[in-house]
Amino acid sequence: MSLFDLNGKVALVTGAATGLGQGIALALARQGATLVLSDKPECSLKETFLLIQKETEWEAALLPIDVRDPAQIDEGVTRVLASFGRVDVLINNAGINRPKPGLEVDLENWEDHYQTNVRGGFLLAQKLAPAMIEAKWGRVIWISSQSGLIGIPGQPVYCSTKGAVIQLVRTLGVEWAKHGITVNSIAPTFVETNLTRRRLQQPEFLEFVLGKIPAGRLATVEEIAAAAIFLASKEASMVNCHTLCVDGGWTAW
Ligand SMILES: NC(=O)c1ccc[n+]([C@@H]2O[C@H](COP(=O)([O-])OP(=O)(O)OC[C@H]3O[C@@H](n4cnc5c(N)ncnc54)[C@H](O)[C@@H]3O)[C@@H](O)[C@H]2O)c1
């Protein structure tokens, strides 16, 4: 049997309409997982759905929910469990970054970041964990960020949400390990997506970023997706409470 085989596993990916979420969903589908694609109701999941269908000939399920809304999470989890009985792999990828220096952060900016980047993923994990416990197997994988391990001027709220995610991973991983569940995160450096494109198009910012990455280049969606496949696999059963940096060395110095 091949390494990192996910046949028979059900994987739910949030923020799957584009960017890292789309790449991770496609990579998990290529490994054999059945996909539940989720994003905000106003964001079309069609492109990801068609990519998966074209490559694997399987149809993904769609779960339009806004992770800031606990009622939508409750209702969405109920629907997924009614259809599949359980989710084996939860990828908490949905996230926002609306940079503002500390002196300019307002309550709306603060709440938006925490509800999206921290609370949404926590509630999904909390509500899907009982079925994982029953199955004695589960994977909760957050896309945190190198920004949870270092400070980046101009984005204190984003950095603090990613630090919070890394602490959730450590603590939930300890609580749930006895049930065969691992909880980990992936901490990417900059990848060009809708989230980062405008800033990376500014020559000064790009120079700052590349000057910090010893590898001398940005990361790719495929490199982040590869880490997700590994952490989702049975081969990673003893990797728990860990944040896997895919940062070309940024956080090492
Ligand atoms: N791109 C990078 O350089 C980078 C680096 C480190 C970490 N990350 C993290 O990776 C994750 C994905 O980022 P990306 O670069 O693909 O960004 P992106 O903006 O391309 O995609 C994010 C997706 O999340 C969805 N989303 C946002 N708010 C949501 C909500 N309230 N409910 C449901 N879905 C919501 C968006 O609709 C979008 O499809 C984020 O958590 C981000 O913080 C990205």
The ligand as a Gaussian input file, in Angstrom:
#p B3LYP/6-31G(d) Opt

LIG

0 1
 N       -0.976000      32.888000       1.838000
 C       -0.077000      32.970000       2.795000
 O        1.017000      33.528000       2.602000
 C       -0.342000      32.390000       4.152000
 C        0.744000      32.271000       5.040000
 C        0.517000      31.738000       6.291000
 C       -0.740000      31.324000       6.666000
 N       -1.773000      31.453000       5.793000
 C       -3.106000      31.009000       6.245000
 O       -3.619000      30.078000       5.334000
 C       -5.043000      30.130000       5.325000
 C       -5.521000      30.268000       3.898000
 O       -4.986000      31.469000       3.355000
 P       -4.937000      31.808000       1.796000
 O       -3.641000      32.474000       1.568000
 O       -5.327000      30.646000       1.007000
 O       -6.062000      32.939000       1.759000
 P       -7.241000      33.213000       0.728000
 O       -7.750000      34.574000       1.079000
 O       -6.780000      32.939000      -0.655000
 O       -8.316000      32.102000       1.126000
 C       -8.949000      32.124000       2.366000
 C      -10.299000      31.455000       2.230000
 O      -10.943000      31.516000       3.510000
 C      -12.284000      31.886000       3.292000
 N      -12.848000      32.553000       4.466000
 C      -12.508000      33.765000       4.965000
 N      -13.325000      34.098000       5.964000
 C      -14.205000      33.060000       6.120000
 C      -15.306000      32.822000       6.970000
 N      -15.678000      33.728000       7.882000
 N      -15.973000      31.657000       6.842000
 C      -15.620000      30.734000       5.907000
 N      -14.587000      30.911000       5.060000
 C      -13.892000      32.065000       5.158000
 C      -12.237000      32.839000       2.109000
 O      -13.511000      32.993000       1.494000
 C      -11.208000      32.187000       1.219000
 O      -11.769000      31.263000       0.326000
 C       -5.421000      31.306000       6.226000
 O       -5.771000      30.811000       7.506000
 C       -4.149000      32.112000       6.306000
 O       -4.063000      32.865000       7.500000
 C       -1.613000      31.971000       4.542000

